[in-house]
Amino acid sequence: MAKDKLKVRRPRAETPRGFRDYFGTEVTERNRMLATITEVYHRYGFDPLESSAVETVEALGKFLPDVDRPNEGVFAWLDEDAWVALRYDLTAPLARVFAQHRNDLPSPYRRYAVGPVWRNEKPGPGRFRQFYQCDADTVGTPTVAADAEICAMLSDALEATGIPRGDYQVKLNNRKVLNGIMEVIGVLDPADPDAHAARRGIVLRAIDKLDRLGDAGVRALLGEGRKDESGDFTQGAQLSAEQAEIVMGFMAAKRDTGAATAARLRELVTGSDTGAEGVNELETMAELLDASGYGPDRILIDPAVVRGLGYYTGPVYEAELTFEIRDEKGRPRQFGSVAGGGRYDDLVKRFTGQSVPATGVSIGVDRLLAALTAKGRAGMVAEGPVVVTAMDRARMADYQRMVAELRNAGIRAEVFLGGGNMGKQLKYADARNSPVAVIEGEDEQARGVVQLKDLALGARLAAAIETNEEWKAQPAQMEVPRAELVAEVRRMMARREADS
Amino acid sequence: MAKDKLKVRRPRAETPRGFRDYFGTEVTERNRMLATITEVYHRYGFDPLESSAVETVEALGKFLPDVDRPNEGVFAWLDEDAWVALRYDLTAPLARVFAQHRNDLPSPYRRYAVGPVWRNEKPGPGRFRQFYQCDADTVGTPTVAADAEICAMLSDALEATGIPRGDYQVKLNNRKVLNGIMEVIGVLDPADPDAHAARRGIVLRAIDKLDRLGDAGVRALLGEGRKDESGDFTQGAQLSAEQAEIVMGFMAAKRDTGAATAARLRELVTGSDTGAEGVNELETMAELLDASGYGPDRILIDPAVVRGLGYYTGPVYEAELTFEIRDEKGRPRQFGSVAGGGRYDDLVKRFTGQSVPATGVSIGVDRLLAALTAKGRAGMVAEGPVVVTAMDRARMADYQRMVAELRNAGIRAEVFLGGGNMGKQLKYADARNSPVAVIEGEDEQARGVVQLKDLALGARLAAAIETNEEWKAQPAQMEVPRAELVAEVRRMMARREADS
């Protein structure tokens, strides 16, 4: 007996920890949003690329195995004698693809990519180990015109998905300006770039904490250090008050116009060639964008954008949604960032030894879809199919003929194929969010008619109508000649659309 | 020095063995084909499902680990204490999803799924370890009306992608008829289904080899056995000549009409209840399909369809393309199968203990795309963007303004962002398959005009035009006022479309 029991132990029907499935409109609405975005990318001359989901660990780079099993952050396994892994983003594969196929690709190479990526991280609420990314990058040109183009494209893409102008801002910053600041405060020496790395790290991390710690906390971290509430002490960057002032000034440099902001930044980086170059780049981008109609109402210089400043090498950009939503406790809060990117000039060099300039943006697919849902632009319940009920199993051929007629007229339709009486069939139709149920029993067949049940109207009537007269005036069920099935269903669905 | 050399060893820019990347139209044409197919599925009431790419090895089932590392056929790795793997098809995940979410899903549950699957198999020419599948299944109903519906849907989907009626056939068979044959020849005992398993296996394998071995070879395998050219002997099923005749008769049972084929099958399975049930199912399906307009010109009973008979439990169906293509040596050959499916009633039972009837089809995405390319319905070169050349770097803002105008008019356009003279820029435009190049140098700017170069026409003219008069009559380059840029480009592209 024990052995028999062991034999019938059943597998658990569960996704692995941190993975999930997507159903119905979750799939179609994401696909529709991505199709809208990639149509904009296509209009900008970007070509699609779908790279392999599996890469050699060697090509992914960041995660080279220094232990037997390189599982830091990625899902990796040994394929015969080589470690391979699922891609963790779409940028590392782009660098590999460009290095591998550079002789066959146009230069500059504008490409977009959409697809799942995988992260071997601790899952949490709303935090999954497989999710979509949607990237666009231009590889092979150093001109910031490429960065400006991507900012304009991002702006167009957001508006195309249904985020109105005024409800988002694309914010621009530049790593070189920050480097200029670092030079001015003496923690970056152009002649010896590796010196002061630890103090630069402290400055970068302090800047990144402005939101959380406020002015005083950041000033403490820029100076001697900071003791937090628990009493733990974080070592500071040991800047003088004057030096710290320059860093604080950088983050607060935003003025009413791009020109004024640039002028303020130019003051702050006085004496640094790199800093001046960064300000020039910001000015050039603003000029190019203004010329093509992407003014500060859409894209503006904002030195408070620091996300990614540690990673990128030149322009950095981020799209923020500026409208308020309610959080789970009903409190208003800003939606925040839905896309970010910038210039990274050394990714391809790993493979070829040659520096290949590149710039690109990644849209947070799940976040943008959540934003569209919050704006009522997505998250709608899908219209279900017209359901032809099956009163009499033996007459399935008649019911199939009906759905074939409806489908040939472009109407989504299905026959009920399960078991059960009329009540169960109508319940199924309701659960499917079906607009219309079709009923043809023995009596109807004999008289050459069908009953059409307007399920949505029926639900509304049941909730709202008070008198019998009203019910009769707007019947939720009607009898029509069999020959007029398609025309009548179409009419009911059109009325429903007009009502909603 | 040796140490320094080691340090700069560069990673190889290569996909792992058996994986590949897809570029440009390879991506868009597959997506377009899949969008067409899923639109048909949607019209039939099927809902999309996108399940996790990673499953527990336990849920995938077939590959339960009986060794430390379960790598037979799948890519698997240890995730903390559980083995997980990339899905190898879309059916095993459906069974897991249905078992996991059955209380929230409609019943019957019609779903379609599109996405990559992964196989840990030896790669070969044209045989990759990641490829797309496109499936549609109905879970939760035993009626063969569901099987018929899927056959009709498959037929509609093929026609929607561009395979004309007459160029394909959906062929129907039924596992129960084969089981009836097995009963009649004495290798299947309904009272003891496990008996004779070995001989049934030999019969199944023999049937499957009809194409390759011909009548005589199959007869040998059904009887004593067969010695192949190398002298190796394959044990036969030990059927008598009369018994073998019944098997051969089964495979050759196709007649001019479905009714005649069914009648012939009914003769062959005389005495077997299962066989009679299978014939009834085939008849019912043919009846339902005829009633909704899917006659034998699209869907027909063909007992020679044996693919999958070992796996499925009831109806089996397969879509074959019947037109000829040329193989790599220029010889005509039939295109063959592009989709297959059938009824499998026990996949969900593994999880829940309850038998859940299901039926479904899988389209071979790469094969169908190859077929459409062979028919000239896919494989076209994508139209590249209008390229605005950048004669003068300092005037990038003007060029950006031009592409913004073109894009706002819905025209795909880009500025040349690379380095190089006009010759290099026009070469780039050609490589991009650009329809029109826009040129505005100092002189043009001063006169308020732009040059438009019709690149496609230019190529044709260079090849075909013989006299100077003709050249002038249809110039490949024209000067137009700057203000008429968009209108003129649109006119040139419309003319191009009309010409092609």
Interface residues (C-beta under 8 A of the other chain):
Chain A: V8 R10 P11 R12 A13 E14 T15 P16 R17 F19 R20 D21 Y22 F23 G24 E26 V27 T28 H42 R43 Y44 G45 D47 P48 L49 E50 S51 S52 A53 V54 E55 T56 E58 A59 G61 F75 A76 W77 D79 E80 A82 V84 R96 V97 A99 Q100 H101 P106 S107 P108 R110 P116 W118 N120 R129 Q130 T138 G140 T141 T143 A145 A146 A148 E149 A152 D156 E287 L288 D290 A291 S292 G293 R350 F351 T352 G353 A382 G384 P385 V387 R393 M396 A397 D398 Q400 R401 V403 A404 R407 G410 I411 R412 A413 E414 V415 L417 G418 G419 Y428 A431 R432
Chain B: V8 R10 P11 R12 A13 E14 T15 P16 R17 F19 R20 D21 Y22 F23 G24 E26 V27 T28 H42 R43 Y44 G45 D47 P48 L49 E50 S51 S52 A53 V54 E55 T56 E58 A59 G61 F75 A76 W77 D79 E80 A82 V84 R96 V97 A99 Q100 H101 P106 S107 P108 R110 P116 W118 N120 R129 Q130 T138 G140 T141 T143 A145 A146 A148 E149 A152 D156 E287 L288 D290 A291 S292 G293 R350 F351 T352 G353 A382 G384 P385 V387 R393 M396 A397 D398 Q400 R401 V403 A404 R407 G410 I411 R412 A413 E414 V415 L417 G418 G419 Y428 A431 R432
